[in-house]
Each structure stands twice: as structure tokens, then as C-alpha cells.
Amino acid sequence: MSSRHDYSPGPATGAQIRKEGDNWTLVLVRELRHPPEKVWRALTDPEHLRQWAPFDADKSLAMVGPVTLTTVGAPQPHVSETEVTRADAPKVLEFAWGGGNVRWQLEPVGQGTRLTLWANIDRRYISMGAAGWHICLDVLARLLDGEPLGRMAGVEVMKFDGWKRLNAEYATQFGMEAPVR
């Protein structure tokens, strides 16, 4: 396992926000060196999710239907009975989580994948969400590279200086005040 002590997230890049009516959506794009099929497994398999995602799943997300997601690192366990609404392997995955919708799109780029995340997040917390997802995607990339860092999510990651910096950078980039918890 790679050392967390050596890990420092890069600058706040590859993100934007969109507003549709009262809904705010965070859009994060990441280029990964692995084919869509390998990335798809990491997005849908519960064993892989336990290594990088901010939630655990009680079963694979690779099929449309009910699933239970449990938020990791929350002050209180937050269990969501939800539904995978689209599972078009290895291209698009959609489900509800955290009071909003989450959509992953995987596009082949050369030997790798352009991974795009759309996540509805309350406007007040969008920079926090961007910082958290940024770190989760870094952890995912390291996992796919065979250099796992171990999951970094929830309240614990918010104590991490890299998360604090990203939260402030994304808030500035989005033209809003960085929330502090």
C-alpha cells in the first residue's frame, strides 16, 4: 500500500458546476490510464468500492434495481435504500445517493478512460463535495494503478490539509464562500 503521508492532491482542476432550476450539479472529469471495463468494475463492485468510494454498497451496482448504500465516515451511519436506474456497462451508471442523483460516464480515450461524474449537491456544500470527490478519484486512480492508498472519505478526510486546500480552491474557482465544518 502506498503511503498516505506521501499523498498530496493536485490542484483543483477538471470541475465545474451547473445550475438547473433549484438543482446544483458538480461535474468532475478525470482521465484514467485504464480501460473502461476495469474502471467500470471499480465503480460497481462492492469490494472495489470499499477501497475508494465514500459509501459501501450491499451488492453490485452493475445492474438496475434496488441497492443499499451506507455512507462511510459520517458522524452517524447514513444508510440509503436507493435504486440503480441505469447500468449500461461499461459506459453509464446512474443512481440516487445523498439526496441527489449520481451519474458516471466512461468514455474510451486511447488505452484509458475519460471518467465524468455528475453529482447533485446542495449549493452550500458544492466545494466540499468537489474536494471530497477529487480525493476519492485520486484514491481510485491509485487503486487502479496497483498502488492503493486506502479509502479517504467522510469526517476524517475533512481534517486532512489537502482536503482543506481543495475546498478553498474549488470555492474560489466556483465563486463562492468555502464552507467550514
KOLMI-641983 format. One record per atom (N, C-alpha, C, O): atom name; x, y, z. Coordinates in pm, whole numbers, plus 50000, padded with zeros to 5 digits. Example, Ala and Ser with C-alpha at 12.3 -4.5 7.8 and 13.67 -1.06 7.14 Angstrom:
BEGIN
ATOM name  east north    up
ATOM    N 51319 49431 50780
ATOM   CA 51230 49550 50780
ATOM    C 51320 49670 50780
ATOM    O 51424 49668 50846
ATOM    N 51285 49775 50708
ATOM   CA 51367 49894 50714
ATOM    C 51290 50003 50787
ATOM    O 51341 50114 50804
This chain:
BEGIN
ATOM name  east north    up
ATOM    N 50085 49882 50000
ATOM   CA 50000 50000 50000
ATOM    C 50089 50124 50000
ATOM    O 50184 50133 50077
ATOM    N 50057 50219 49912
ATOM   CA 50131 50345 49910
ATOM    C 50108 50420 50040
ATOM    O 50009 50396 50110
ATOM    N 50198 50507 50072
ATOM   CA 50187 50581 50197
ATOM    C 50097 50703 50182
ATOM    O 50115 50784 50091
ATOM    N 50001 50715 50271
ATOM   CA 49917 50834 50273
ATOM    C 49999 50959 50306
ATOM    O 49967 51070 50264
ATOM    N 50107 50936 50381
ATOM   CA 50191 51050 50421
ATOM    C 50255 51116 50300
ATOM    O 50284 51236 50303
ATOM    N 50276 51039 50195
ATOM   CA 50337 51092 50073
ATOM    C 50233 51151 49978
ATOM    O 50268 51219 49881
ATOM    N 50106 51126 50005
ATOM   CA 50000 51171 49914
ATOM    C 49965 51317 49938
ATOM    O 49944 51361 50051
ATOM    N 49960 51390 49829
ATOM   CA 49912 51528 49831
ATOM    C 49832 51548 49703
ATOM    O 49884 51529 49594
ATOM    N 49705 51587 49716
ATOM   CA 49624 51603 49595
ATOM    C 49676 51718 49509
ATOM    O 49728 51818 49560
ATOM    N 49659 51702 49379
ATOM   CA 49695 51809 49287
ATOM    C 49598 51925 49300
ATOM    O 49508 51922 49384
ATOM    N 49616 52029 49218
ATOM   CA 49529 52147 49226
ATOM    C 49385 52116 49187
ATOM    O 49357 52016 49120
ATOM    N 49296 52203 49229
ATOM   CA 49154 52190 49198
ATOM    C 49132 52217 49049
ATOM    O 49125 52333 49007
ATOM    N 49123 52111 48971
ATOM   CA 49101 52124 48827
ATOM    C 49001 52019 48781
ATOM    O 48971 51924 48853
ATOM    N 48951 52038 48659
ATOM   CA 48863 51939 48599
ATOM    C 48723 51938 48655
ATOM    O 48651 51840 48639
ATOM    N 48683 52047 48721
ATOM   CA 48549 52052 48781
ATOM    C 48474 52176 48733
ATOM    O 48534 52279 48702
ATOM    N 48344 52162 48729
ATOM   CA 48257 52276 48703
ATOM    C 48125 52252 48775
ATOM    O 48097 52140 48819
ATOM    N 48046 52356 48786
ATOM   CA 47913 52341 48845
ATOM    C 47810 52389 48744
ATOM    O 47835 52479 48664
ATOM    N 47694 52327 48751
ATOM   CA 47582 52363 48664
ATOM    C 47459 52381 48751
ATOM    O 47440 52310 48850
ATOM    N 47377 52476 48711
ATOM   CA 47252 52502 48785
ATOM    C 47135 52482 48689
ATOM    O 47130 52541 48581
ATOM    N 47042 52399 48731
ATOM   CA 46918 52378 48656
ATOM    C 46803 52393 48755
ATOM    O 46782 52306 48840
ATOM    N 46730 52503 48743
ATOM   CA 46625 52531 48840
ATOM    C 46688 52549 48977
ATOM    O 46777 52633 48993
ATOM    N 46642 52472 49075
ATOM   CA 46698 52479 49211
ATOM    C 46808 52376 49233
ATOM    O 46866 52370 49341
ATOM    N 46838 52296 49131
ATOM   CA 46937 52189 49146
ATOM    C 47075 52234 49101
ATOM    O 47091 52296 48995
ATOM    N 47175 52202 49183
ATOM   CA 47315 52229 49152
ATOM    C 47383 52096 49126
ATOM    O 47364 52000 49200
ATOM    N 47462 52091 49021
ATOM   CA 47532 51968 48985
ATOM    C 47680 51996 48975
ATOM    O 47724 52088 48906
ATOM    N 47756 51914 49044
ATOM   CA 47901 51914 49033
ATOM    C 47937 51822 48918
ATOM    O 47887 51710 48911
ATOM    N 48025 51868 48829
ATOM   CA 48073 51785 48719
ATOM    C 48225 51777 48733
ATOM    O 48293 51879 48728
ATOM    N 48276 51655 48751
ATOM   CA 48420 51631 48764
ATOM    C 48464 51537 48652
ATOM    O 48399 51435 48627
ATOM    N 48573 51572 48586
ATOM   CA 48626 51488 48479
ATOM    C 48767 51444 48517
ATOM    O 48848 51524 48564
ATOM    N 48794 51316 48495
ATOM   CA 48926 51262 48528
ATOM    C 48968 51167 48416
ATOM    O 48889 51084 48372
ATOM    N 49091 51180 48372
ATOM   CA 49148 51088 48274
ATOM    C 49220 50977 48351
ATOM    O 49307 51005 48435
ATOM    N 49185 50853 48323
ATOM   CA 49246 50738 48388
ATOM    C 49320 50654 48284
ATOM    O 49280 50649 48168
ATOM    N 49426 50588 48327
ATOM   CA 49511 50510 48235
ATOM    C 49459 50369 48209
ATOM    O 49531 50288 48151
ATOM    N 49340 50340 48249
ATOM   CA 49288 50203 48242
ATOM    C 49164 50198 48154
ATOM    O 49091 50297 48143
ATOM    N 49138 50083 48090
ATOM   CA 49024 50070 48000
ATOM    C 48890 50081 48076
ATOM    O 48884 50053 48195
ATOM    N 48785 50122 48004
ATOM   CA 48654 50138 48069
ATOM    C 48607 50015 48147
ATOM    O 48543 50030 48251
ATOM    N 48636 49895 48098
ATOM   CA 48591 49773 48168
ATOM    C 48651 49764 48308
ATOM    O 48582 49725 48402
ATOM    N 48777 49799 48322
ATOM   CA 48843 49795 48454
ATOM    C 48788 49905 48545
ATOM    O 48765 49882 48664
ATOM    N 48767 50023 48489
ATOM   CA 48710 50135 48567
ATOM    C 48567 50100 48610
ATOM    O 48528 50128 48723
ATOM    N 48491 50040 48519
ATOM   CA 48352 50000 48548
ATOM    C 48348 49908 48670
ATOM    O 48265 49926 48759
ATOM    N 48437 49809 48674
ATOM   CA 48442 49718 48791
ATOM    C 48465 49796 48920
ATOM    O 48402 49768 49022
ATOM    N 48555 49893 48915
ATOM   CA 48584 49972 49035
ATOM    C 48465 50056 49078
ATOM    O 48449 50085 49196
ATOM    N 48381 50096 48983
ATOM   CA 48262 50178 49013
ATOM    C 48144 50095 49062
ATOM    O 48053 50148 49126
ATOM    N 48144 49966 49032
ATOM   CA 48024 49886 49058
ATOM    C 48042 49772 49157
ATOM    O 47946 49733 49222
ATOM    N 48162 49719 49171
ATOM   CA 48186 49604 49257
ATOM    C 48202 49648 49403
ATOM    O 48285 49733 49433
ATOM    N 48123 49590 49494
ATOM   CA 48132 49632 49635
ATOM    C 48271 49622 49695
ATOM    O 48310 49708 49775
ATOM    N 48349 49519 49658
ATOM   CA 48485 49507 49711
ATOM    C 48573 49623 49665
ATOM    O 48653 49675 49743
ATOM    N 48559 49663 49541
ATOM   CA 48637 49776 49490
ATOM    C 48589 49906 49554
ATOM    O 48671 49989 49594
ATOM    N 48457 49924 49564
ATOM   CA 48402 50047 49623
ATOM    C 48455 50068 49766
ATOM    O 48482 50181 49806
ATOM    N 48471 49958 49842
ATOM   CA 48521 49968 49980
ATOM    C 48661 50026 49987
ATOM    O 48706 50068 50093
ATOM    N 48731 50028 49876
ATOM   CA 48869 50075 49875
ATOM    C 48883 50222 49836
ATOM    O 48990 50280 49853
ATOM    N 48776 50283 49782
ATOM   CA 48792 50422 49737
ATOM    C 48667 50510 49752
ATOM    O 48681 50631 49769
ATOM    N 48548 50454 49748
ATOM   CA 48425 50534 49742
ATOM    C 48383 50585 49880
ATOM    O 48422 50528 49982
ATOM    N 48303 50693 49884
ATOM   CA 48256 50745 50013
ATOM    C 48136 50669 50069
ATOM    O 48073 50713 50165
ATOM    N 48105 50553 50008
ATOM   CA 47994 50471 50055
ATOM    C 48027 50324 50031
ATOM    O 48110 50291 49946
ATOM    N 47959 50238 50106
ATOM   CA 47963 50094 50082
ATOM    C 47831 50056 50015
ATOM    O 47728 50119 50039
ATOM    N 47835 49952 49932
ATOM   CA 47714 49902 49866
ATOM    C 47692 49758 49911
ATOM    O 47787 49682 49925
ATOM    N 47567 49722 49933
ATOM   CA 47537 49586 49978
ATOM    C 47541 49485 49864
ATOM    O 47538 49364 49888
ATOM    N 47547 49534 49739
ATOM   CA 47560 49446 49624
ATOM    C 47611 49526 49505
ATOM    O 47628 49647 49514
ATOM    N 47636 49458 49397
ATOM   CA 47691 49524 49279
ATOM    C 47597 49633 49226
ATOM    O 47474 49619 49230
ATOM    N 47658 49740 49178
ATOM   CA 47581 49848 49115
ATOM    C 47571 49826 48964
ATOM    O 47523 49914 48892
ATOM    N 47615 49712 48916
ATOM   CA 47621 49686 48772
ATOM    C 47487 49647 48711
ATOM    O 47478 49628 48590
ATOM    N 47383 49635 48793
ATOM   CA 47252 49600 48741
ATOM    C 47147 49697 48796
ATOM    O 47154 49740 48911
ATOM    N 47050 49729 48711
ATOM   CA 46940 49816 48752
ATOM    C 46862 49745 48862
ATOM    O 46837 49625 48856
ATOM    N 46825 49823 48965
ATOM   CA 46746 49767 49073
ATOM    C 46785 49826 49207
ATOM    O 46870 49915 49214
ATOM    N 46721 49778 49314
ATOM   CA 46746 49833 49447
ATOM    C 46885 49797 49499
ATOM    O 46940 49692 49469
ATOM    N 46940 49890 49578
ATOM   CA 47070 49870 49641
ATOM    C 47072 49954 49768
ATOM    O 47007 50058 49776
ATOM    N 47146 49909 49867
ATOM   CA 47162 49985 49991
ATOM    C 47303 50043 49992
ATOM    O 47402 49970 49979
ATOM    N 47311 50175 50009
ATOM   CA 47439 50245 50018
ATOM    C 47454 50299 50159
ATOM    O 47362 50361 50213
ATOM    N 47569 50276 50219
ATOM   CA 47596 50323 50354
ATOM    C 47714 50420 50348
ATOM    O 47824 50383 50309
ATOM    N 47689 50544 50387
ATOM   CA 47791 50647 50385
ATOM    C 47903 50611 50483
ATOM    O 47877 50566 50595
ATOM    N 48026 50631 50439
ATOM   CA 48144 50598 50518
ATOM    C 48195 50724 50587
ATOM    O 48199 50831 50526
ATOM    N 48232 50712 50711
ATOM   CA 48296 50822 50782
ATOM    C 48203 50933 50826
ATOM    O 48249 51040 50867
ATOM    N 48072 50910 50819
ATOM   CA 47977 51012 50865
ATOM    C 47971 51006 51018
ATOM    O 47995 50901 51077
ATOM    N 47937 51119 51082
ATOM   CA 47926 51116 51229
ATOM    C 47828 51009 51276
ATOM    O 47851 50944 51378
ATOM    N 47719 50991 51203
ATOM   CA 47621 50885 51229
ATOM    C 47612 50800 51103
ATOM    O 47620 50855 50993
ATOM    N 47596 50670 51114
ATOM   CA 47579 50589 50992
ATOM    C 47458 50639 50913
ATOM    O 47350 50656 50969
ATOM    N 47477 50663 50785
ATOM   CA 47368 50707 50700
ATOM    C 47345 50600 50594
ATOM    O 47426 50582 50503
ATOM    N 47233 50528 50607
ATOM   CA 47200 50419 50518
ATOM    C 47091 50466 50422
ATOM    O 46988 50517 50465
ATOM    N 47115 50448 50293
ATOM   CA 47019 50490 50191
ATOM    C 46972 50369 50112
ATOM    O 47052 50298 50051
ATOM    N 46842 50347 50114
ATOM   CA 46783 50248 50024
ATOM    C 46762 50324 49894
ATOM    O 46687 50421 49890
ATOM    N 46827 50280 49789
ATOM   CA 46821 50354 49665
ATOM    C 46801 50259 49548
ATOM    O 46777 50140 49566
ATOM    N 46811 50314 49429
ATOM   CA 46786 50239 49308
ATOM    C 46892 50274 49204
ATOM    O 46917 50391 49177
ATOM    N 46954 50172 49147
ATOM   CA 47037 50194 49030
ATOM    C 46938 50207 48915
ATOM    O 46864 50114 48884
ATOM    N 46936 50324 48851
ATOM   CA 46837 50350 48746
ATOM    C 46892 50324 48606
ATOM    O 46816 50307 48511
ATOM    N 47025 50321 48594
ATOM   CA 47086 50290 48465
ATOM    C 47221 50225 48489
ATOM    O 47303 50275 48565
ATOM    N 47243 50112 48423
ATOM   CA 47370 50040 48433
ATOM    C 47403 49987 48294
ATOM    O 47377 49871 48262
ATOM    N 47459 50073 48213
ATOM   CA 47494 50041 48075
ATOM    C 47645 50019 48068
ATOM    O 47722 50110 48036
ATOM    N 47687 49894 48101
ATOM   CA 47830 49862 48111
ATOM    C 47898 49869 47975
ATOM    O 47837 49831 47875
ATOM    N 48020 49915 47968
ATOM   CA 48093 49995 48067
ATOM    C 48086 50144 48033
ATOM    O 48190 50210 48025
ATOM    N 47965 50196 48013
ATOM   CA 47952 50334 47964
ATOM    C 47888 50430 48064
ATOM    O 47942 50537 48089
ATOM    N 47772 50393 48120
ATOM   CA 47698 50486 48205
ATOM    C 47640 50412 48326
ATOM    O 47584 50303 48313
ATOM    N 47656 50474 48444
ATOM   CA 47599 50424 48568
ATOM    C 47526 50540 48635
ATOM    O 47584 50647 48654
ATOM    N 47400 50518 48671
ATOM   CA 47322 50623 48739
ATOM    C 47248 50564 48859
ATOM    O 47193 50454 48852
ATOM    N 47249 50641 48968
ATOM   CA 47177 50602 49089
ATOM    C 47156 50726 49175
ATOM    O 47218 50829 49152
ATOM    N 47067 50714 49273
ATOM   CA 47044 50822 49368
ATOM    C 47129 50797 49491
ATOM    O 47146 50684 49534
ATOM    N 47184 50907 49547
ATOM   CA 47260 50896 49671
ATOM    C 47274 51034 49733
ATOM    O 47292 51133 49662
ATOM    N 47265 51040 49865
ATOM   CA 47287 51166 49936
ATOM    C 47185 51274 49902
ATOM    O 47218 51392 49905
ATOM    N 47064 51236 49869
ATOM   CA 46961 51334 49839
ATOM    C 46965 51385 49695
ATOM    O 46890 51476 49661
ATOM    N 47051 51329 49613
ATOM   CA 47060 51372 49474
ATOM    C 47092 51255 49383
ATOM    O 47100 51141 49427
ATOM    N 47110 51287 49257
ATOM   CA 47144 51184 49160
ATOM    C 47293 51185 49132
ATOM    O 47358 51290 49135
ATOM    N 47346 51067 49105
ATOM   CA 47486 51049 49069
ATOM    C 47488 50980 48934
ATOM    O 47419 50880 48912
ATOM    N 47569 51034 48844
ATOM   CA 47585 50973 48712
ATOM    C 47733 50965 48679
ATOM    O 47806 51063 48691
ATOM    N 47777 50846 48638
ATOM   CA 47914 50824 48593
ATOM    C 47909 50793 48444
ATOM    O 47829 50711 48400
ATOM    N 47993 50858 48367
ATOM   CA 48007 50827 48225
ATOM    C 48151 50788 48198
ATOM    O 48243 50857 48242
ATOM    N 48170 50679 48127
ATOM   CA 48303 50628 48094
ATOM    C 48319 50631 47942
ATOM    O 48239 50571 47870
ATOM    N 48421 50701 47895
ATOM   CA 48448 50709 47752
ATOM    C 48590 50660 47726
ATOM    O 48684 50704 47792
ATOM    N 48606 50567 47629
ATOM   CA 48741 50522 47597
ATOM    C 48821 50636 47534
ATOM    O 48772 50706 47444
ATOM    N 48944 50654 47582
ATOM   CA 49035 50754 47528
ATOM    C 49171 50685 47515
ATOM    O 49238 50661 47615
ATOM    N 49210 50652 47393
ATOM   CA 49333 50576 47374
ATOM    C 49322 50444 47449
ATOM    O 49226 50369 47430
ATOM    N 49421 50416 47534
ATOM   CA 49420 50294 47615
ATOM    C 49345 50314 47747
ATOM    O 49327 50219 47824
ATOM    N 49302 50438 47773
ATOM   CA 49242 50470 47902
ATOM    C 49096 50507 47894
ATOM    O 49025 50471 47800
ATOM    N 49052 50580 47997
ATOM   CA 48911 50617 48012
ATOM    C 48901 50762 48058
ATOM    O 48974 50806 48147
ATOM    N 48810 50835 47995
ATOM   CA 48770 50966 48049
ATOM    C 48648 50938 48136
ATOM    O 48542 50899 48086
ATOM    N 48663 50959 48266
ATOM   CA 48557 50934 48362
ATOM    C 48495 51068 48400
ATOM    O 48564 51159 48445
ATOM    N 48364 51079 48381
ATOM   CA 48293 51202 48416
ATOM    C 48189 51170 48522
ATOM    O 48109 51077 48506
ATOM    N 48190 51247 48628
ATOM   CA 48094 51233 48738
ATOM    C 48003 51355 48738
ATOM    O 48050 51468 48735
ATOM    N 47873 51331 48740
ATOM   CA 47774 51436 48766
ATOM    C 47710 51401 48899
ATOM    O 47658 51291 48914
ATOM    N 47714 51492 48995
ATOM   CA 47654 51466 49126
ATOM    C 47579 51589 49173
ATOM    O 47635 51698 49181
ATOM    N 47450 51570 49205
ATOM   CA 47372 51681 49262
ATOM    C 47418 51703 49405
ATOM    O 47423 51609 49485
ATOM    N 47451 51827 49437
ATOM   CA 47498 51862 49571
ATOM    C 47436 51996 49608
ATOM    O 47430 52087 49526
ATOM    N 47393 52009 49731
ATOM   CA 47343 52136 49782
ATOM    C 47447 52244 49757
ATOM    O 47565 52224 49787
ATOM    N 47406 52356 49701
ATOM   CA 47499 52463 49663
ATOM    C 47592 52502 49778
ATOM    O 47709 52533 49756
ATOM    N 47540 52500 49901
ATOM   CA 47621 52541 50016
ATOM    C 47742 52451 50037
ATOM    O 47841 52493 50098
ATOM    N 47736 52327 49988
ATOM   CA 47841 52230 50014
ATOM    C 47912 52182 49887
ATOM    O 47984 52082 49890
ATOM    N 47893 52252 49777
ATOM   CA 47945 52203 49650
ATOM    C 48098 52202 49646
ATOM    O 48157 52113 49586
ATOM    N 48163 52301 49708
ATOM   CA 48311 52299 49711
ATOM    C 48361 52185 49799
ATOM    O 48464 52124 49769
ATOM    N 48289 52155 49908
ATOM   CA 48325 52043 49993
ATOM    C 48311 51911 49917
ATOM    O 48397 51824 49924
ATOM    N 48201 51900 49843
ATOM   CA 48178 51780 49762
ATOM    C 48285 51765 49656
ATOM    O 48334 51655 49632
ATOM    N 48322 51876 49591
ATOM   CA 48426 51871 49488
ATOM    C 48558 51825 49549
ATOM    O 48628 51742 49490
ATOM    N 48593 51878 49666
ATOM   CA 48717 51838 49733
ATOM    C 48713 51690 49769
ATOM    O 48811 51618 49749
ATOM    N 48601 51644 49823
ATOM   CA 48588 51504 49861
ATOM    C 48595 51410 49742
ATOM    O 48668 51311 49746
ATOM    N 48521 51441 49637
ATOM   CA 48524 51356 49518
ATOM    C 48661 51361 49451
ATOM    O 48708 51259 49399
ATOM    N 48726 51477 49452
ATOM   CA 48862 51488 49396
ATOM    C 48954 51386 49463
ATOM    O 49027 51313 49396
ATOM    N 48951 51381 49595
ATOM   CA 49037 51288 49669
ATOM    C 48993 51144 49644
ATOM    O 49077 51056 49625
ATOM    N 48862 51117 49642
ATOM   CA 48816 50981 49612
ATOM    C 48865 50937 49475
ATOM    O 48905 50822 49458
ATOM    N 48861 51027 49376
ATOM   CA 48906 50990 49242
ATOM    C 49058 50970 49238
ATOM    O 49107 50887 49162
ATOM    N 49133 51045 49318
ATOM   CA 49277 51019 49331
ATOM    C 49300 50880 49387
ATOM    O 49384 50805 49337
ATOM    N 49225 50845 49492
ATOM   CA 49239 50713 49555
ATOM    C 49200 50604 49455
ATOM    O 49265 50500 49448
ATOM    N 49093 50629 49377
ATOM   CA 49052 50534 49273
ATOM    C 49164 50515 49170
ATOM    O 49196 50402 49134
ATOM    N 49223 50624 49124
ATOM   CA 49332 50615 49025
ATOM    C 49448 50533 49080
ATOM    O 49504 50450 49010
ATOM    N 49486 50557 49207
ATOM   CA 49595 50482 49268
ATOM    C 49560 50334 49281
ATOM    O 49644 50247 49258
ATOM    N 49434 50305 49316
ATOM   CA 49389 50167 49327
ATOM    C 49401 50098 49191
ATOM    O 49453 49987 49182
ATOM    N 49355 50163 49085
ATOM   CA 49362 50106 48951
ATOM    C 49507 50087 48906
ATOM    O 49538 49994 48832
ATOM    N 49595 50175 48953
ATOM   CA 49738 50165 48919
ATOM    C 49810 50058 49000
ATOM    O 49928 50032 48978
ATOM    N 49738 49995 49094
ATOM   CA 49801 49891 49177
ATOM    C 49879 49948 49293
ATOM    O 49963 49879 49351
ATOM    N 49853 50074 49329
ATOM   CA 49921 50141 49441
ATOM    C 49817 50197 49539
ATOM    O 49810 50318 49559
ATOM    N 49735 50110 49599
ATOM   CA 49624 50159 49681
ATOM    C 49668 50242 49801
ATOM    O 49765 50210 49870
ATOM    N 49594 50349 49824
ATOM   CA 49616 50434 49941
ATOM    C 49524 50396 50056
ATOM    O 49552 50425 50172
ATOM    N 49414 50330 50023
ATOM   CA 49309 50307 50122
ATOM    C 49210 50422 50117
ATOM    O 49246 50536 50086
ATOM    N 49087 50392 50146
ATOM   CA 48978 50489 50135
ATOM    C 49004 50611 50221
ATOM    O 49051 50601 50334
ATOM    N 48974 50727 50165
ATOM   CA 48984 50856 50236
ATOM    C 48851 50928 50213
ATOM    O 48829 50985 50106
ATOM    N 48764 50925 50313
ATOM   CA 48630 50983 50296
ATOM    C 48574 51025 50431
ATOM    O 48623 50987 50537
ATOM    N 48469 51105 50424
ATOM   CA 48394 51143 50542
ATOM    C 48466 51244 50630
ATOM    O 48551 51320 50584
ATOM    N 48430 51242 50756
ATOM   CA 48481 51340 50853
ATOM    C 48633 51334 50864
ATOM    O 48698 51438 50878
ATOM    N 48691 51215 50858
ATOM   CA 48836 51202 50870
ATOM    C 48911 51278 50761
ATOM    O 49010 51345 50788
ATOM    N 48863 51267 50635
ATOM   CA 48934 51334 50526
ATOM    C 48922 51486 50538
ATOM    O 49008 51560 50489
ATOM    N 48816 51534 50604
ATOM   CA 48798 51679 50620
ATOM    C 48903 51740 50714
ATOM    O 48920 51862 50717
ATOM    N 48972 51656 50791
ATOM   CA 49080 51702 50879
ATOM    C 49213 51711 50804
ATOM    O 49309 51768 50853
ATOM    N 49216 51655 50685
ATOM   CA 49336 51646 50603
ATOM    C 49364 51781 50536
ATOM    O 49275 51840 50475
ATOM    N 49488 51829 50548
ATOM   CA 49523 51960 50491
ATOM    C 49496 51968 50341
ATOM    O 49454 52072 50291
ATOM    N 49518 51857 50270
ATOM   CA 49491 51856 50125
ATOM    C 49345 51880 50094
ATOM    O 49312 51948 49997
ATOM    N 49255 51824 50176
ATOM   CA 49112 51846 50157
ATOM    C 49078 51993 50185
ATOM    O 49002 52054 50110
ATOM    N 49134 52047 50291
ATOM   CA 49106 52188 50325
ATOM    C 49149 52280 50212
ATOM    O 49077 52373 50175
ATOM    N 49267 52253 50156
ATOM   CA 49317 52335 50044
ATOM    C 49225 52323 49923
ATOM    O 49188 52423 49862
ATOM    N 49188 52199 49889
ATOM   CA 49099 52179 49774
ATOM    C 48963 52247 49795
ATOM    O 48910 52308 49703
ATOM    N 48908 52236 49915
ATOM   CA 48780 52301 49945
ATOM    C 48790 52451 49917
ATOM    O 48701 52508 49853
ATOM    N 48896 52514 49963
ATOM   CA 48916 52657 49940
ATOM    C 48938 52687 49792
ATOM    O 48882 52784 49740
ATOM    N 49018 52606 49723
ATOM   CA 49045 52629 49580
ATOM    C 48918 52613 49497
ATOM    O 48892 52695 49409
ATOM    N 48839 52509 49524
ATOM   CA 48715 52490 49448
ATOM    C 48616 52603 49478
ATOM    O 48548 52650 49387
ATOM    N 48608 52645 49603
ATOM   CA 48517 52756 49636
ATOM    C 48555 52881 49557
ATOM    O 48468 52948 49502
ATOM    N 48684 52911 49551
ATOM   CA 48731 53026 49474
ATOM    C 48698 53008 49326
ATOM    O 48647 53099 49261
ATOM    N 48727 52890 49274
ATOM   CA 48700 52860 49134
ATOM    C 48551 52875 49101
ATOM    O 48516 52923 48993
ATOM    N 48464 52834 49194
ATOM   CA 48320 52840 49171
ATOM    C 48261 52975 49209
ATOM    O 48141 52997 49190
ATOM    N 48343 53065 49264
ATOM   CA 48295 53199 49301
ATOM    C 48203 53197 49422
ATOM    O 48102 53268 49423
ATOM    N 48237 53118 49522
ATOM   CA 48153 53110 49642
ATOM    C 48241 53102 49767
ATOM    O 48362 53081 49759
ATOM    N 48178 53119 49878
ATOM   CA 48247 53108 50008
ATOM    C 48270 52961 50041
ATOM    O 48180 52879 50023
ATOM    N 48389 52927 50089
ATOM   CA 48416 52788 50128
ATOM    C 48351 52760 50262
ATOM    O 48380 52828 50361
ATOM    N 48262 52660 50267
ATOM   CA 48201 52627 50396
ATOM    C 48305 52562 50487
ATOM    O 48397 52495 50439
ATOM    N 48290 52582 50614
ATOM   CA 48382 52524 50712
ATOM    C 48300 52439 50805
ATOM    O 48194 52481 50851
ATOM    N 48350 52319 50833
ATOM   CA 48279 52230 50926
ATOM    C 48362 52215 51049
ATOM    O 48323 52144 51142
